[in-house]
Amino acid sequence: MALEDNQSAATHVPQFLKVRKDGIGQEAVSYLIKEGDVLVAIDGELFLGDSEALNAAFDDYDPTIVDDVAWLITFWREGTFFNLCFKAPLRAKFDFVTPEEGILLSEGFSKLVFGPIDAYQNFEIFRDLKKNASLHSTKSDPLASYAPLLWMLNNRLYYPMLAIIIVYGVTAATSTLLFVLSYILVCLYAKRAQLNLLRSYHLFEDKFFWLVVGATSETEARESCKALDSDVKFRFDKENLPQKLNRIQRKNARENQSTSDN
């Protein structure tokens, strides 16, 4: 009877897949998935299968559909959960986590809350040696196609914006037709190269490619980054300065300190 109870308990221990160093697929590499990351869920639902079950989870993949809804895959890394949007099936080699890790992950996952799957998008995060970080969405922004200057201003690409202003000024002073032509060309360029422009500008600011996370908003993406590294800093972050005590609170603190010393 005791043996049957032990076997029953063993079958109920959640088994998760842990990424191995060898055999990580190209898309997973581009998202900076690394050895030891644990696959926890797909589309907000706990995944406890093996590699064959994982392949079956992507049966609906159709490469002919360009803008299909991506799979939202939840990973666990060094005590923190984070999401990624995969347009193509996840390819990697895996081991199973230990039973203790499985129980811990299952309990932690039960506390997670997910939004609509189609609302998630990937954000790329760059940071410098002082952990000053910048991020941008990998989703195409229509504003770049129609108003490149506003798009550059919104993303704080000040030097490219200055160059475009000079081009507009010179062509407008020369010929209206030349100005219209230059505007159209800039729109086409910004539409096709917007992601490369953002990446290049981060590198120009001495920031290196650090992380990719899936989130429904920039605020949520920042929170995911800070969960992975509490020291990372984003522009316009509010500093949590220590609250100053008033006179009565300082007096009570001194009395409490004196009591504890005695």
N, C-alpha and C positions, 0 to 999 in steps of 0.2 A: 504493500500500500504506500509506504514511504517512497519507494522507487518511482511509482506512478505519479505521485505528487511532484517529485523533483523533475520528471520528464515533462509534466504539464506546465510547470513554472518555466522551464527552459524554453518551451515553444512560445511562450508569451513574452519573452524578452525581446524588445524591439531591436531589429538589426538594420543598421544604416550603412551606406556605402561610403568609404573613405578613399579619396583620390590618391593614386600611387604616382610616384615621380615619373615613371616611364609610361609612354602611350597617351599623354594628354593631347586631345584633338586641337586642330588649328584654331577653332573659334574659342575654345576654352582658354588656350594660350593667349589669344588677343584680349581676353577679359581678365587676364592675370590670375586665373585659377592656379593654385599651387598644391604641392604635395601636402597631404594632411587635411585639406578642406573636406568637409563631410556633406554629402547630398542629403538634405532633410525632407524636402517637399517639392512637389511639382504642381503649379497652379493653385497653391494654397492648401493642397491636400498631402498629408503625410505619405512619404514613399518608403516602403519597407521591403522592396523587392530586390532581386539580384540583377546582374548585368543584362540577362535576357529580358527580364521584366522591364528594365529601363529602355531597351531598344523597342519593345512593344508599346511603350508609352508615347513614342514619337511616330506611330503608324500613320497619323494624319498629315505628316509632313508632305507638302506639295511645293517643290522648288519653282514651279511656274507662277505661283501667286506671290507677287513682289511684296505687297503690303499686308500680308497675313498677320494675324495676332500672334505675337511671340509667346513662347512658353515662359512662364515665370518660375524660375528655379531658386529655391531657398537653400543656402549653404550655411554651415557653421564653421567658424574659424576662431580658434583660441578663445572660446567662451562667448562669442558674439555671432548672432544670426544676421545674414544680409541676403539681399535678393539680386538676381541677374535676369535679364531678358534675353532668351536665346531664340534667334530667328531660325536656326537649324538645330537638328538633334545634337545633344551633348555626347561627345565622344571622349572616352577616357578609360583607363584601367583602374580597377578598384580592389580594395580589401574591405573586410567587414570591421566595424568598430567593436570594441570590447562590450560585454554586457553592461558594465557600469556606465560607460559612455552612452550606450543606447538608452538606458533609463533616464539619465540626465538630460539627453537631447529631447526625449519624448515629453518630459515634464516642462522643459523650457518652451518647446513648440506650442504647447497648449495655451500659453499666455500671449502668443502672437495674434495680431489682428491684420487682416488683409483687406485692401480695397478692391474695386473691380479689376480683373486681370488685364483688360484692354486699356486701363488707365496708366499702367506702368510703362516706363521708358528708362533706358540706360543713361547714366551720367558718367562722364569721364572726369577724374579728379587729378589735378597736377599740384605738386607742392615743392617748395624749395627746402634747403637744408635747415632753415629755421622753422619749418612746418607751417609756413604761410601757404594757404591753399587757394586754388581757384577751380571752379567746375563749370561744365557746360553739358547741355543735353546733346545726345547723338541724333536726335530727331530733327529732321529738316524743318527750318523755320521759314514760312512763306514771306515774312517781312524782308528777308535778304533778297528775294527775287524782285520786289517792287520798290523798296526804299532802302537801298544798301547803306546809306548814311545813318538812318535811324537804327538799322540793325547793328551797325558797328558801334554806335553810341550806346545802345542797350547792352552790348557785350564789352564795352570799355576798350575797344580796339582803337585807341586814339591815334597812333601813328599811321596806320592804313587809312583812317578817316581823314587825316590831314592831307595825305597824298591825293585822295579822291577829290577833296575840296579844291585843291590846286588844279587838278585835271578839269573839273567842272568850270572853274573860273576862267582858265585859259581858253577852253573851247567855246564858252559862252561869249567871251570877248571877241573871238575870231569869227564864229559863224553859228547861227541858230541851228542849222542842219547838223553841223559838226558836234554841237552840244547834245542834240537828241541822239545822234549815233553813239557818242561816248557813254551817254546814260544807259542806253540799251545794252551796250557791251559790258559795262560794269555790272548791270543787273544779272546778265547771263553768267558772268564770272563769279559773282558772289553766290548765286544759286548753286553752282556746281562745286565751288571750292570752300564753302562756308565751314565745313568741319576741319579741313586742312588749315584754313586761316586761324581758327580758334586754337588748334593744337600748336601751330607755329608761333603764335603770339605768346602762349604760355611758356614755350621753350625760350623765346626771346627774353622773357622775364626771369630766366634762370630757374624755372620750375620743371621738374621731371615727372613723367607719367607714373602715377602712384597706384591708382585704384579705379575700378569700374563698379558701380552699384546700380541696381534697379529700384526706382522709386516713383511715386505718383507726382512728386513736386520737388523743387529745388530744396525747400526746407526739410523735407523728409530725407533727401539725399545727404544733406549736411549732418543730420542727426545720425544717420548710418555711419558716416565717416568718423564722427566723434565717438561713436560706440566702439569702433575698431581702434581708434587712437585718440584718447582724450586730450592730447596736447595739440592737435591740429587746429589751426586758426583760419577763419575765413574773413574776408573783408566785411566790414560793418557789423561784425559780431559784437554783442553787448558783453562787456566784461563783468563777471560776477565779483564785484569788489566786496570785501568784508564789511559787514554792517557795523557802523560805529555805535557803541553803547552810550546811552545818556548818563547823567550824573547818578541817578538812582540805581541803574543797572550796574554801573561801575562799582558803587558802594556794596551792592549785594554780592558782586563777584569777589571783591576783596574779603568780605566776611566769610563767604563759602570757602575761599582759598585758605583763610586763617583757620577755619574749623577743620578742614581736611589735613592741614599740617599738624594740628594738635592731635 
